[in-house]
Amino acid sequence: MSGAAEKSRFVFSGRWIPEKGDAGKVFASFKYWATDDLGIGIDYRPLVDEVSLTATYRLISEDPCGWRPAVILGTSVDDFSDGGEDVNSRAYFATVSKAFPDAKVWGITPAPYVGAVWIDKLSELRPLAGLSLSHKEASLMIQYSGTDTHLTLSRRLNDHLSVSAIYWGMKYPGVGMRFKF
C-alpha cells in the first residue's frame, strides 16, 4: 500500500458485468486492512446471495529503490468461465510483483506480476500473470487469472474514489468502482 492507501484502512469495491451469469454479474467486496500487510474482508454476490471470506497478506514488501519484489499470498472465491458456464470456486494464490518507476516511458510506470493459483473446483494449479501500466491518475491492468484474460482501465478521481471500465474474459464489458476510507 502506498500514498493515500496507507491512511485508508477500509476499501469497498463493486463491479457490474451485465452479460455474465448471475454469480458474476454483480459483485461487491469490503476489505479491512488490519495492517499495511494484512487485509481481510468479505465478498458478496447479491444475485445468488453468496458471501465469502477473502484475505491478502504481503509476505515481503517491495523495495522501491532496489530490485526486491513484493510477495503476496491470498485467498478468495473467484468466478470464471468453464465451457461457457460461470463457475465460482475458492482460490489460493501467491504472486511476485515489482514496479519499475525508473523504466518510465512517456510517464507510464510498468509493474508486472507472476504467480500461481490453486482453484479448488478444478483441483488444479494454474499460472497467474499481469502487467499494470500506470500514468498519474490512470492505469491499464492486463491480467491472466488462471482461467481468463481481463483488461481493466481505471481512473482515479481523487484519493478515495476510482472508476473502471472492464473487459472480462476478453468478451464481457462492464464497469467497476473502488472507494477507500
Beta strands, then each sheet from edge to edge (+ up, - down):
strand 1: 10-16
strand 2: 26-33
strand 3: 38-45
strand 4: 50-60
strand 5: 70-82
strand 6: 85-97
strand 7: 109-119
strand 8: 124-135
strand 9: 138-144
strand 10: 149-156
strand 11: 161-168
strand 12: 172-180
sheet 1: 1+ 2- 3+ 4- 5+ 6- 7+ 8- 9+ 10- 11+ 12- 1+
end
